[in-house]
Every structure is written in structure tokens, then in C-alpha cells.
Amino acid sequence: MATLLQQQAKLEIEKKRNQLYDFCKRYGFLHSNTIQCSQELDQLINQLFKSFTALREERYEYLII
């Protein structure tokens, strides 16, 4: 089950993904605005992935103890 912070992160990712789509249509794939937005989206996705990984590891450690 996702935490509230993870759910908020998913919403931010969706917003950034929509922004990236708009930038691609407006500027093209190689424009600096598009590339920057893509990198920001990557960071958000990586943060979300890390939060899921940390939560899973925390649960695993609890089972071992």
C-alpha cells in the first residue's frame, strides 16, 4: 500500500509528464526546455522508486527481527 507521500509523488509525476508532453509538442525533443523537464521527471521517478525500495526493505527487516 502506498503512503500519502508516495501518492503525492505520483501526482507530481503525472503533472510533470503532461508538461513534458506539451514541451515536446511545442519545442521538439531536443530543445533545452524539453530536456530539462525530462530530467526533472527522471528525478521524480527515481525518488518514488527509492521510497518504494526503502519501504520494502523496512518491512523485510521487520520480518527478520
Order of alpha helices (4+ residues) and beta strands (2+ residues): alpha-alpha
